[in-house]
Amino acid sequence: MLFWVIAAILTLGASLAVLLPLAGAGKDESGAGDNDLEVYRDQLSELDRDVARG
């Protein structure tokens, strides 16, 4: 009986360790696009500086 209790607790812990990060995975996707846009603008400004220098 003790084996089954320990096995159930370990199974529950492993399931939570996998499912909790998956449940919150889609929350930060809008922020990633903003970061990409900032990097793109920075690259464009670097290109403008390079063109101005010759």
PDBQT receptor file of N, H, CA, C and O in Angstrom, charges set to zero:
ATOM      1  N   MET A   1       0.816  -1.195   0.000  1.00  0.00    +0.000 N 
ATOM      2  CA  MET A   1       0.000   0.000   0.000  1.00  0.00    +0.000 C 
ATOM      3  C   MET A   1       0.860   1.261   0.000  1.00  0.00    +0.000 C 
ATOM      4  O   MET A   1       0.549   2.227  -0.696  1.00  0.00    +0.000 OA
ATOM      5  N   LEU A   2       1.931   1.251   0.772  1.00  0.00    +0.000 N 
ATOM      6  H   LEU A   2       2.184   0.465   1.337  1.00  0.00    +0.000 HD
ATOM      7  CA  LEU A   2       2.814   2.404   0.846  1.00  0.00    +0.000 C 
ATOM      8  C   LEU A   2       3.450   2.687  -0.512  1.00  0.00    +0.000 C 
ATOM      9  O   LEU A   2       3.639   3.844  -0.888  1.00  0.00    +0.000 OA
ATOM     10  N   PHE A   3       3.777   1.635  -1.238  1.00  0.00    +0.000 N 
ATOM     11  H   PHE A   3       3.624   0.695  -0.933  1.00  0.00    +0.000 HD
ATOM     12  CA  PHE A   3       4.349   1.806  -2.575  1.00  0.00    +0.000 C 
ATOM     13  C   PHE A   3       3.410   2.600  -3.469  1.00  0.00    +0.000 C 
ATOM     14  O   PHE A   3       3.856   3.500  -4.180  1.00  0.00    +0.000 OA
ATOM     15  N   TRP A   4       2.115   2.286  -3.449  1.00  0.00    +0.000 N 
ATOM     16  H   TRP A   4       1.752   1.555  -2.871  1.00  0.00    +0.000 HD
ATOM     17  CA  TRP A   4       1.155   2.949  -4.328  1.00  0.00    +0.000 C 
ATOM     18  C   TRP A   4       0.957   4.413  -3.939  1.00  0.00    +0.000 C 
ATOM     19  O   TRP A   4       0.739   5.259  -4.806  1.00  0.00    +0.000 OA
ATOM     20  N   VAL A   5       1.030   4.712  -2.665  1.00  0.00    +0.000 N 
ATOM     21  H   VAL A   5       1.207   4.025  -1.961  1.00  0.00    +0.000 HD
ATOM     22  CA  VAL A   5       0.914   6.106  -2.217  1.00  0.00    +0.000 C 
ATOM     23  C   VAL A   5       2.116   6.911  -2.702  1.00  0.00    +0.000 C 
ATOM     24  O   VAL A   5       1.964   8.019  -3.216  1.00  0.00    +0.000 OA
ATOM     25  N   ILE A   6       3.296   6.353  -2.536  1.00  0.00    +0.000 N 
ATOM     26  H   ILE A   6       3.420   5.453  -2.118  1.00  0.00    +0.000 HD
ATOM     27  CA  ILE A   6       4.511   7.036  -2.989  1.00  0.00    +0.000 C 
ATOM     28  C   ILE A   6       4.512   7.175  -4.506  1.00  0.00    +0.000 C 
ATOM     29  O   ILE A   6       4.887   8.224  -5.028  1.00  0.00    +0.000 OA
ATOM     30  N   ALA A   7       4.097   6.132  -5.220  1.00  0.00    +0.000 N 
ATOM     31  H   ALA A   7       3.792   5.280  -4.796  1.00  0.00    +0.000 HD
ATOM     32  CA  ALA A   7       4.035   6.193  -6.682  1.00  0.00    +0.000 C 
ATOM     33  C   ALA A   7       3.034   7.247  -7.147  1.00  0.00    +0.000 C 
ATOM     34  O   ALA A   7       3.289   7.956  -8.120  1.00  0.00    +0.000 OA
ATOM     35  N   ALA A   8       1.905   7.355  -6.465  1.00  0.00    +0.000 N 
ATOM     36  H   ALA A   8       1.697   6.779  -5.674  1.00  0.00    +0.000 HD
ATOM     37  CA  ALA A   8       0.898   8.357  -6.833  1.00  0.00    +0.000 C 
ATOM     38  C   ALA A   8       1.414   9.768  -6.583  1.00  0.00    +0.000 C 
ATOM     39  O   ALA A   8       1.182  10.660  -7.398  1.00  0.00    +0.000 OA
ATOM     40  N   ILE A   9       2.106   9.982  -5.477  1.00  0.00    +0.000 N 
ATOM     41  H   ILE A   9       2.295   9.257  -4.815  1.00  0.00    +0.000 HD
ATOM     42  CA  ILE A   9       2.658  11.306  -5.173  1.00  0.00    +0.000 C 
ATOM     43  C   ILE A   9       3.719  11.689  -6.196  1.00  0.00    +0.000 C 
ATOM     44  O   ILE A   9       3.739  12.827  -6.666  1.00  0.00    +0.000 OA
ATOM     45  N   LEU A  10       4.594  10.764  -6.546  1.00  0.00    +0.000 N 
ATOM     46  H   LEU A  10       4.578   9.840  -6.164  1.00  0.00    +0.000 HD
ATOM     47  CA  LEU A  10       5.630  11.041  -7.541  1.00  0.00    +0.000 C 
ATOM     48  C   LEU A  10       5.022  11.309  -8.916  1.00  0.00    +0.000 C 
ATOM     49  O   LEU A  10       5.487  12.187  -9.643  1.00  0.00    +0.000 OA
ATOM     50  N   THR A  11       3.990  10.558  -9.270  1.00  0.00    +0.000 N 
ATOM     51  H   THR A  11       3.612   9.844  -8.680  1.00  0.00    +0.000 HD
ATOM     52  CA  THR A  11       3.317  10.773 -10.553  1.00  0.00    +0.000 C 
ATOM     53  C   THR A  11       2.651  12.139 -10.594  1.00  0.00    +0.000 C 
ATOM     54  O   THR A  11       2.739  12.845 -11.599  1.00  0.00    +0.000 OA
ATOM     55  N   LEU A  12       1.993  12.513  -9.519  1.00  0.00    +0.000 N 
ATOM     56  H   LEU A  12       1.922  11.940  -8.702  1.00  0.00    +0.000 HD
ATOM     57  CA  LEU A  12       1.354  13.821  -9.447  1.00  0.00    +0.000 C 
ATOM     58  C   LEU A  12       2.390  14.939  -9.538  1.00  0.00    +0.000 C 
ATOM     59  O   LEU A  12       2.176  15.929 -10.238  1.00  0.00    +0.000 OA
ATOM     60  N   GLY A  13       3.495  14.786  -8.844  1.00  0.00    +0.000 N 
ATOM     61  H   GLY A  13       3.669  13.982  -8.276  1.00  0.00    +0.000 HD
ATOM     62  CA  GLY A  13       4.558  15.798  -8.896  1.00  0.00    +0.000 C 
ATOM     63  C   GLY A  13       5.152  15.939 -10.284  1.00  0.00    +0.000 C 
ATOM     64  O   GLY A  13       5.390  17.053 -10.748  1.00  0.00    +0.000 OA
ATOM     65  N   ALA A  14       5.394  14.822 -10.948  1.00  0.00    +0.000 N 
ATOM     66  H   ALA A  14       5.200  13.916 -10.570  1.00  0.00    +0.000 HD
ATOM     67  CA  ALA A  14       5.947  14.870 -12.302  1.00  0.00    +0.000 C 
ATOM     68  C   ALA A  14       4.952  15.480 -13.277  1.00  0.00    +0.000 C 
ATOM     69  O   ALA A  14       5.335  16.238 -14.168  1.00  0.00    +0.000 OA
ATOM     70  N   SER A  15       3.683  15.152 -13.112  1.00  0.00    +0.000 N 
ATOM     71  H   SER A  15       3.372  14.535 -12.389  1.00  0.00    +0.000 HD
ATOM     72  CA  SER A  15       2.654  15.718 -13.993  1.00  0.00    +0.000 C 
ATOM     73  C   SER A  15       2.557  17.228 -13.820  1.00  0.00    +0.000 C 
ATOM     74  O   SER A  15       2.456  17.960 -14.805  1.00  0.00    +0.000 OA
ATOM     75  N   LEU A  16       2.588  17.696 -12.582  1.00  0.00    +0.000 N 
ATOM     76  H   LEU A  16       2.671  17.102 -11.782  1.00  0.00    +0.000 HD
ATOM     77  CA  LEU A  16       2.538  19.138 -12.335  1.00  0.00    +0.000 C 
ATOM     78  C   LEU A  16       3.776  19.843 -12.880  1.00  0.00    +0.000 C 
ATOM     79  O   LEU A  16       3.682  20.957 -13.396  1.00  0.00    +0.000 OA
ATOM     80  N   ALA A  17       4.933  19.198 -12.769  1.00  0.00    +0.000 N 
ATOM     81  H   ALA A  17       5.009  18.293 -12.350  1.00  0.00    +0.000 HD
ATOM     82  CA  ALA A  17       6.164  19.800 -13.273  1.00  0.00    +0.000 C 
ATOM     83  C   ALA A  17       6.120  19.982 -14.783  1.00  0.00    +0.000 C 
ATOM     84  O   ALA A  17       6.756  20.895 -15.312  1.00  0.00    +0.000 OA
ATOM     85  N   VAL A  18       5.386  19.134 -15.481  1.00  0.00    +0.000 N 
ATOM     86  H   VAL A  18       4.871  18.393 -15.051  1.00  0.00    +0.000 HD
ATOM     87  CA  VAL A  18       5.272  19.240 -16.936  1.00  0.00    +0.000 C 
ATOM     88  C   VAL A  18       4.130  20.165 -17.338  1.00  0.00    +0.000 C 
ATOM     89  O   VAL A  18       4.283  20.969 -18.258  1.00  0.00    +0.000 OA
ATOM     90  N   LEU A  19       2.997  20.065 -16.667  1.00  0.00    +0.000 N 
ATOM     91  H   LEU A  19       2.873  19.413 -15.920  1.00  0.00    +0.000 HD
ATOM     92  CA  LEU A  19       1.800  20.785 -17.102  1.00  0.00    +0.000 C 
ATOM     93  C   LEU A  19       1.783  22.262 -16.710  1.00  0.00    +0.000 C 
ATOM     94  O   LEU A  19       1.237  23.075 -17.456  1.00  0.00    +0.000 OA
ATOM     95  N   LEU A  20       2.351  22.631 -15.585  1.00  0.00    +0.000 N 
ATOM     96  H   LEU A  20       2.794  21.971 -14.979  1.00  0.00    +0.000 HD
ATOM     97  CA  LEU A  20       2.324  24.036 -15.176  1.00  0.00    +0.000 C 
ATOM     98  C   LEU A  20       3.079  24.956 -16.138  1.00  0.00    +0.000 C 
ATOM     99  O   LEU A  20       2.545  26.008 -16.487  1.00  0.00    +0.000 OA
ATOM    100  N   PRO A  21       4.284  24.620 -16.581  1.00  0.00    +0.000 N 
ATOM    101  CA  PRO A  21       4.935  25.488 -17.575  1.00  0.00    +0.000 C 
ATOM    102  C   PRO A  21       4.189  25.524 -18.905  1.00  0.00    +0.000 C 
ATOM    103  O   PRO A  21       4.183  26.552 -19.582  1.00  0.00    +0.000 OA
ATOM    104  N   LEU A  22       3.569  24.426 -19.281  1.00  0.00    +0.000 N 
ATOM    105  H   LEU A  22       3.574  23.591 -18.731  1.00  0.00    +0.000 HD
ATOM    106  CA  LEU A  22       2.818  24.412 -20.535  1.00  0.00    +0.000 C 
ATOM    107  C   LEU A  22       1.566  25.274 -20.453  1.00  0.00    +0.000 C 
ATOM    108  O   LEU A  22       1.151  25.852 -21.457  1.00  0.00    +0.000 OA
ATOM    109  N   ALA A  23       0.966  25.370 -19.292  1.00  0.00    +0.000 N 
ATOM    110  H   ALA A  23       1.303  24.900 -18.476  1.00  0.00    +0.000 HD
ATOM    111  CA  ALA A  23      -0.250  26.160 -19.123  1.00  0.00    +0.000 C 
ATOM    112  C   ALA A  23       0.036  27.649 -19.273  1.00  0.00    +0.000 C 
ATOM    113  O   ALA A  23      -0.824  28.388 -19.754  1.00  0.00    +0.000 OA
ATOM    114  N   GLY A  24       1.203  28.103 -18.879  1.00  0.00    +0.000 N 
ATOM    115  H   GLY A  24       1.901  27.502 -18.489  1.00  0.00    +0.000 HD
ATOM    116  CA  GLY A  24       1.535  29.518 -18.967  1.00  0.00    +0.000 C 
ATOM    117  C   GLY A  24       2.397  29.869 -20.158  1.00  0.00    +0.000 C 
ATOM    118  O   GLY A  24       2.939  30.973 -20.204  1.00  0.00    +0.000 OA
ATOM    119  N   ALA A  25       2.546  28.981 -21.121  1.00  0.00    +0.000 N 
ATOM    120  H   ALA A  25       2.105  28.085 -21.083  1.00  0.00    +0.000 HD
ATOM    121  CA  ALA A  25       3.467  29.208 -22.235  1.00  0.00    +0.000 C 
ATOM    122  C   ALA A  25       2.993  30.293 -23.186  1.00  0.00    +0.000 C 
ATOM    123  O   ALA A  25       3.837  30.983 -23.758  1.00  0.00    +0.000 OA
ATOM    124  N   GLY A  26       1.705  30.485 -23.390  1.00  0.00    +0.000 N 
ATOM    125  H   GLY A  26       1.019  29.924 -22.926  1.00  0.00    +0.000 HD
ATOM    126  CA  GLY A  26       1.216  31.431 -24.379  1.00  0.00    +0.000 C 
ATOM    127  C   GLY A  26       1.035  32.844 -23.879  1.00  0.00    +0.000 C 
ATOM    128  O   GLY A  26       0.557  33.689 -24.636  1.00  0.00    +0.000 OA
ATOM    129  N   LYS A  27       1.389  33.142 -22.653  1.00  0.00    +0.000 N 
ATOM    130  H   LYS A  27       1.778  32.455 -22.038  1.00  0.00    +0.000 HD
ATOM    131  CA  LYS A  27       1.117  34.459 -22.080  1.00  0.00    +0.000 C 
ATOM    132  C   LYS A  27       2.090  35.532 -22.545  1.00  0.00    +0.000 C 
ATOM    133  O   LYS A  27       1.701  36.698 -22.613  1.00  0.00    +0.000 OA
ATOM    134  N   ASP A  28       3.329  35.201 -22.867  1.00  0.00    +0.000 N 
ATOM    135  H   ASP A  28       3.645  34.254 -22.812  1.00  0.00    +0.000 HD
ATOM    136  CA  ASP A  28       4.348  36.199 -23.168  1.00  0.00    +0.000 C 
ATOM    137  C   ASP A  28       4.610  36.380 -24.656  1.00  0.00    +0.000 C 
ATOM    138  O   ASP A  28       5.595  37.024 -25.020  1.00  0.00    +0.000 OA
ATOM    139  N   GLU A  29       3.781  35.847 -25.515  1.00  0.00    +0.000 N 
ATOM    140  H   GLU A  29       2.982  35.324 -25.219  1.00  0.00    +0.000 HD
ATOM    141  CA  GLU A  29       4.077  35.895 -26.943  1.00  0.00    +0.000 C 
ATOM    142  C   GLU A  29       3.965  37.296 -27.528  1.00  0.00    +0.000 C 
ATOM    143  O   GLU A  29       4.687  37.608 -28.475  1.00  0.00    +0.000 OA
ATOM    144  N   SER A  30       3.100  38.144 -27.014  1.00  0.00    +0.000 N 
ATOM    145  H   SER A  30       2.513  37.891 -26.245  1.00  0.00    +0.000 HD
ATOM    146  CA  SER A  30       2.962  39.489 -27.566  1.00  0.00    +0.000 C 
ATOM    147  C   SER A  30       4.205  40.323 -27.276  1.00  0.00    +0.000 C 
ATOM    148  O   SER A  30       4.567  41.178 -28.085  1.00  0.00    +0.000 OA
ATOM    149  N   GLY A  31       4.860  40.099 -26.154  1.00  0.00    +0.000 N 
ATOM    150  H   GLY A  31       4.566  39.405 -25.497  1.00  0.00    +0.000 HD
ATOM    151  CA  GLY A  31       6.063  40.835 -25.810  1.00  0.00    +0.000 C 
ATOM    152  C   GLY A  31       7.242  40.471 -26.695  1.00  0.00    +0.000 C 
ATOM    153  O   GLY A  31       8.135  41.296 -26.893  1.00  0.00    +0.000 OA
ATOM    154  N   ALA A  32       7.269  39.272 -27.226  1.00  0.00    +0.000 N 
ATOM    155  H   ALA A  32       6.544  38.603 -27.066  1.00  0.00    +0.000 HD
ATOM    156  CA  ALA A  32       8.375  38.850 -28.082  1.00  0.00    +0.000 C 
ATOM    157  C   ALA A  32       8.389  39.642 -29.378  1.00  0.00    +0.000 C 
ATOM    158  O   ALA A  32       9.461  39.983 -29.877  1.00  0.00    +0.000 OA
ATOM    159  N   GLY A  33       7.232  39.940 -29.928  1.00  0.00    +0.000 N 
ATOM    160  H   GLY A  33       6.361  39.664 -29.522  1.00  0.00    +0.000 HD
ATOM    161  CA  GLY A  33       7.160  40.729 -31.154  1.00  0.00    +0.000 C 
ATOM    162  C   GLY A  33       7.643  42.148 -30.942  1.00  0.00    +0.000 C 
ATOM    163  O   GLY A  33       8.254  42.733 -31.836  1.00  0.00    +0.000 OA
ATOM    164  N   ASP A  34       7.379  42.715 -29.771  1.00  0.00    +0.000 N 
ATOM    165  H   ASP A  34       6.883  42.240 -29.044  1.00  0.00    +0.000 HD
ATOM    166  CA  ASP A  34       7.852  44.057 -29.455  1.00  0.00    +0.000 C 
ATOM    167  C   ASP A  34       9.370  44.086 -29.381  1.00  0.00    +0.000 C 
ATOM    168  O   ASP A  34      10.000  45.040 -29.836  1.00  0.00    +0.000 OA
ATOM    169  N   ASN A  35       9.950  43.055 -28.816  1.00  0.00    +0.000 N 
ATOM    170  H   ASN A  35       9.439  42.279 -28.447  1.00  0.00    +0.000 HD
ATOM    171  CA  ASN A  35      11.402  42.972 -28.722  1.00  0.00    +0.000 C 
ATOM    172  C   ASN A  35      12.020  42.855 -30.110  1.00  0.00    +0.000 C 
ATOM    173  O   ASN A  35      13.039  43.489 -30.384  1.00  0.00    +0.000 OA
ATOM    174  N   ASP A  36      11.423  42.061 -30.985  1.00  0.00    +0.000 N 
ATOM    175  H   ASP A  36      10.595  41.547 -30.762  1.00  0.00    +0.000 HD
ATOM    176  CA  ASP A  36      11.923  41.926 -32.351  1.00  0.00    +0.000 C 
ATOM    177  C   ASP A  36      11.874  43.259 -33.081  1.00  0.00    +0.000 C 
ATOM    178  O   ASP A  36      12.798  43.598 -33.821  1.00  0.00    +0.000 OA
ATOM    179  N   LEU A  37      10.810  44.009 -32.879  1.00  0.00    +0.000 N 
ATOM    180  H   LEU A  37      10.060  43.733 -32.279  1.00  0.00    +0.000 HD
ATOM    181  CA  LEU A  37      10.664  45.310 -33.527  1.00  0.00    +0.000 C 
ATOM    182  C   LEU A  37      11.728  46.288 -33.035  1.00  0.00    +0.000 C 
ATOM    183  O   LEU A  37      12.256  47.077 -33.819  1.00  0.00    +0.000 OA
ATOM    184  N   GLU A  38      12.042  46.240 -31.752  1.00  0.00    +0.000 N 
ATOM    185  H   GLU A  38      11.613  45.600 -31.115  1.00  0.00    +0.000 HD
ATOM    186  CA  GLU A  38      13.075  47.109 -31.203  1.00  0.00    +0.000 C 
ATOM    187  C   GLU A  38      14.444  46.770 -31.798  1.00  0.00    +0.000 C 
ATOM    188  O   GLU A  38      15.213  47.673 -32.126  1.00  0.00    +0.000 OA
ATOM    189  N   VAL A  39      14.751  45.489 -31.938  1.00  0.00    +0.000 N 
ATOM    190  H   VAL A  39      14.126  44.756 -31.671  1.00  0.00    +0.000 HD
ATOM    191  CA  VAL A  39      16.023  45.070 -32.536  1.00  0.00    +0.000 C 
ATOM    192  C   VAL A  39      16.091  45.514 -33.991  1.00  0.00    +0.000 C 
ATOM    193  O   VAL A  39      17.132  45.985 -34.450  1.00  0.00    +0.000 OA
ATOM    194  N   TYR A  40      14.991  45.366 -34.714  1.00  0.00    +0.000 N 
ATOM    195  H   TYR A  40      14.146  44.984 -34.340  1.00  0.00    +0.000 HD
ATOM    196  CA  TYR A  40      14.946  45.768 -36.118  1.00  0.00    +0.000 C 
ATOM    197  C   TYR A  40      15.187  47.268 -36.256  1.00  0.00    +0.000 C 
ATOM    198  O   TYR A  40      15.942  47.693 -37.131  1.00  0.00    +0.000 OA
ATOM    199  N   ARG A  41      14.560  48.068 -35.411  1.00  0.00    +0.000 N 
ATOM    200  H   ARG A  41      13.947  47.722 -34.701  1.00  0.00    +0.000 HD
ATOM    201  CA  ARG A  41      14.761  49.527 -35.467  1.00  0.00    +0.000 C 
ATOM    202  C   ARG A  41      16.200  49.891 -35.144  1.00  0.00    +0.000 C 
ATOM    203  O   ARG A  41      16.758  50.800 -35.757  1.00  0.00    +0.000 OA
ATOM    204  N   ASP A  42      16.808  49.195 -34.190  1.00  0.00    +0.000 N 
ATOM    205  H   ASP A  42      16.354  48.456 -33.692  1.00  0.00    +0.000 HD
ATOM    206  CA  ASP A  42      18.196  49.454 -33.847  1.00  0.00    +0.000 C 
ATOM    207  C   ASP A  42      19.112  49.112 -35.017  1.00  0.00    +0.000 C 
ATOM    208  O   ASP A  42      20.070  49.837 -35.287  1.00  0.00    +0.000 OA
ATOM    209  N   GLN A  43      18.828  48.019 -35.708  1.00  0.00    +0.000 N 
ATOM    210  H   GLN A  43      18.050  47.430 -35.489  1.00  0.00    +0.000 HD
ATOM    211  CA  GLN A  43      19.629  47.654 -36.878  1.00  0.00    +0.000 C 
ATOM    212  C   GLN A  43      19.485  48.691 -37.984  1.00  0.00    +0.000 C 
ATOM    213  O   GLN A  43      20.462  49.026 -38.653  1.00  0.00    +0.000 OA
ATOM    214  N   LEU A  44      18.275  49.200 -38.179  1.00  0.00    +0.000 N 
ATOM    215  H   LEU A  44      17.481  48.928 -37.635  1.00  0.00    +0.000 HD
ATOM    216  CA  LEU A  44      18.071  50.230 -39.197  1.00  0.00    +0.000 C 
ATOM    217  C   LEU A  44      18.833  51.506 -38.850  1.00  0.00    +0.000 C 
ATOM    218  O   LEU A  44      19.405  52.145 -39.734  1.00  0.00    +0.000 OA
ATOM    219  N   SER A  45      18.845  51.877 -37.587  1.00  0.00    +0.000 N 
ATOM    220  H   SER A  45      18.381  51.358 -36.869  1.00  0.00    +0.000 HD
ATOM    221  CA  SER A  45      19.584  53.082 -37.204  1.00  0.00    +0.000 C 
ATOM    222  C   SER A  45      21.085  52.876 -37.392  1.00  0.00    +0.000 C 
ATOM    223  O   SER A  45      21.791  53.810 -37.772  1.00  0.00    +0.000 OA
ATOM    224  N   GLU A  46      21.580  51.670 -37.134  1.00  0.00    +0.000 N 
ATOM    225  H   GLU A  46      21.007  50.911 -36.826  1.00  0.00    +0.000 HD
ATOM    226  CA  GLU A  46      22.996  51.391 -37.391  1.00  0.00    +0.000 C 
ATOM    227  C   GLU A  46      23.309  51.494 -38.877  1.00  0.00    +0.000 C 
ATOM    228  O   GLU A  46      24.350  52.033 -39.254  1.00  0.00    +0.000 OA
ATOM    229  N   LEU A  47      22.424  50.986 -39.721  1.00  0.00    +0.000 N 
ATOM    230  H   LEU A  47      21.579  50.548 -39.415  1.00  0.00    +0.000 HD
ATOM    231  CA  LEU A  47      22.632  51.097 -41.167  1.00  0.00    +0.000 C 
ATOM    232  C   LEU A  47      22.640  52.551 -41.610  1.00  0.00    +0.000 C 
ATOM    233  O   LEU A  47      23.454  52.939 -42.447  1.00  0.00    +0.000 OA
ATOM    234  N   ASP A  48      21.745  53.357 -41.059  1.00  0.00    +0.000 N 
ATOM    235  H   ASP A  48      21.083  53.042 -40.378  1.00  0.00    +0.000 HD
ATOM    236  CA  ASP A  48      21.720  54.780 -41.399  1.00  0.00    +0.000 C 
ATOM    237  C   ASP A  48      23.019  55.464 -40.986  1.00  0.00    +0.000 C 
ATOM    238  O   ASP A  48      23.532  56.308 -41.721  1.00  0.00    +0.000 OA
ATOM    239  N   ARG A  49      23.553  55.114 -39.825  1.00  0.00    +0.000 N 
ATOM    240  H   ARG A  49      23.136  54.429 -39.227  1.00  0.00    +0.000 HD
ATOM    241  CA  ARG A  49      24.830  55.692 -39.391  1.00  0.00    +0.000 C 
ATOM    242  C   ARG A  49      25.963  55.250 -40.312  1.00  0.00    +0.000 C 
ATOM    243  O   ARG A  49      26.835  56.051 -40.650  1.00  0.00    +0.000 OA
ATOM    244  N   ASP A  50      25.956  53.981 -40.721  1.00  0.00    +0.000 N 
ATOM    245  H   ASP A  50      25.248  53.330 -40.446  1.00  0.00    +0.000 HD
ATOM    246  CA  ASP A  50      26.996  53.491 -41.631  1.00  0.00    +0.000 C 
ATOM    247  C   ASP A  50      26.927  54.202 -42.976  1.00  0.00    +0.000 C 
ATOM    248  O   ASP A  50      27.963  54.551 -43.541  1.00  0.00    +0.000 OA
ATOM    249  N   VAL A  51      25.730  54.419 -43.492  1.00  0.00    +0.000 N 
ATOM    250  H   VAL A  51      24.888  54.135 -43.033  1.00  0.00    +0.000 HD
ATOM    251  CA  VAL A  51      25.568  55.115 -44.772  1.00  0.00    +0.000 C 
ATOM    252  C   VAL A  51      26.028  56.560 -44.637  1.00  0.00    +0.000 C 
ATOM    253  O   VAL A  51      26.639  57.099 -45.560  1.00  0.00    +0.000 OA
ATOM    254  N   ALA A  52      25.747  57.189 -43.515  1.00  0.00    +0.000 N 
ATOM    255  H   ALA A  52      25.251  56.751 -42.766  1.00  0.00    +0.000 HD
ATOM    256  CA  ALA A  52      26.160  58.578 -43.311  1.00  0.00    +0.000 C 
ATOM    257  C   ALA A  52      27.681  58.695 -43.228  1.00  0.00    +0.000 C 
ATOM    258  O   ALA A  52      28.246  59.700 -43.657  1.00  0.00    +0.000 OA
ATOM    259  N   ARG A  53      28.337  57.695 -42.689  1.00  0.00    +0.000 N 
ATOM    260  H   ARG A  53      27.878  56.878 -42.340  1.00  0.00    +0.000 HD
ATOM    261  CA  ARG A  53      29.797  57.720 -42.598  1.00  0.00    +0.000 C 
ATOM    262  C   ARG A  53      30.461  57.463 -43.951  1.00  0.00    +0.000 C 
ATOM    263  O   ARG A  53      31.579  57.912 -44.201  1.00  0.00    +0.000 OA
ATOM    264  N   GLY A  54      29.770  56.750 -44.801  1.00  0.00    +0.000 N 
ATOM    265  H   GLY A  54      28.861  56.385 -44.598  1.00  0.00    +0.000 HD
ATOM    266  CA  GLY A  54      30.317  56.486 -46.127  1.00  0.00    +0.000 C 
ATOM    267  C   GLY A  54      30.832  55.146 -46.292  1.00  0.00    +0.000 C 
ATOM    268  O   GLY A  54      31.321  54.800 -47.368  1.00  0.00    +0.000 OA
TER     269      GLY A  54
